Amino acid sequence: MPNFFDFMRVDKQIKWNEKLWVSHAWGSQGNPNSGLYALICDFYQLPFHRYSRFFGYKEIFAELLENIRKIPKEEFKFCLDYLLIDESQDFPKEFFELIELVVKKKIYAAGDVFQNIFAKTDSNTKNIVDINLRQCYRTDPRTLMFAHGLELGLFELEKLQWFSNEQWKLLGYEIKKNNKRTITLTRTPNIRFSEEENYESVKLVEDTSEEKICELVNQIRVENETVKLGEIAIIFVNQKTDIFQRMDSLTNRILMDLNLDVVRGYEEKQTYENKIYVTNANNVKGLEFPFVICVVDDFSADYQFRSSLYTMITRSFLRSYILLNNWPELSSIKKGLMKINADREIEVSKPNRDQLATIKRKINLLNLSNAKSIGELFDEELVKKGVLKETSKQKIKELFKHSGLTYTLGEFSRFVDSVKNLY
């Protein structure tokens, strides 16, 4: 950002970390310029809490909000005048309640609704969107349609989510045909430079081996003579226990067999022009590449997996390769991709009344489970089951919260058991 102002030859450089901050949402304790949460805690002289499995972002933001509300009106000062948020779909409602309190003039929030598509979509849901951008200018519409199809289960018999005609339109789709049993959806094409009409923006490859990945890297470099190594990303989508071992093994293979440099994105967040980017689904948000190779070992109906798969596929703005093994309903998925490439449209069978009820029930259960706070889980596991007395609950919860440590559920239970008699 300072380089931008220098490049624009402005007369007066902005006061960095005094008038303007560009940072993470979180930050580090003792460094107010490292993130928004750290800045707010420092500004109001309130305690900074570390994230843990049992004291998450929702609880931390909610506590900070409660403490700021206790400040007398005549003593209260706004922390910021304006705030611009990217990836707004990743933040809980407690975060937005907090920033609405501490920002004086206006908040701008930009996000991708399809990265949080498994939320309730009934008519009572509050719409906080002021401007809806229906066309994606980075990702090829064919890539976008296929990614949506996989995320929502549109190519499968059992759909994972479904929308009304108006909601499809709000999500950037045009309804081409609509009858009792099927609906045909399309998106406005992007005409970028000399883009070829028959260019395949998505390719399915039924092989997840290291040999195939190396072969694809070579193929990309042969077919695109000017491509730089930093324009190629390899992303492992599944969160498996051996994921880091697999990424390390692939990195060594590329170094030894192809003699190409690689950056481990799961260790180092920086991208480099002369290094292939290898990472997992947790470390690629906000990045984009001309070519993305998505390695998908297991294909499941898990909502979080489908959202991650959508996000990974849409990291590319030229082509996504999806490497897969033993996907159920693969023939239907292939047919769906062929239809998209041939006609630029998705033809979907509509769910019947019973299927719609099942979709709604599962979505409601998902939102209910996500809405449970750590305090509620604490109560359920330790108070209602008789492990802990109500009078001791708050004292131990505070002790645990301020410990700064993380525990598995079993370790947490043992921790409580070890201190409960002290309270």
Order of alpha helices (4+ residues) and beta strands (2+ residues): alpha-alpha-alpha-beta-alpha-beta-alpha-alpha-beta-beta-beta-alpha-beta-alpha-beta-beta-beta-alpha-beta-alpha-beta-alpha-alpha-alpha-alpha
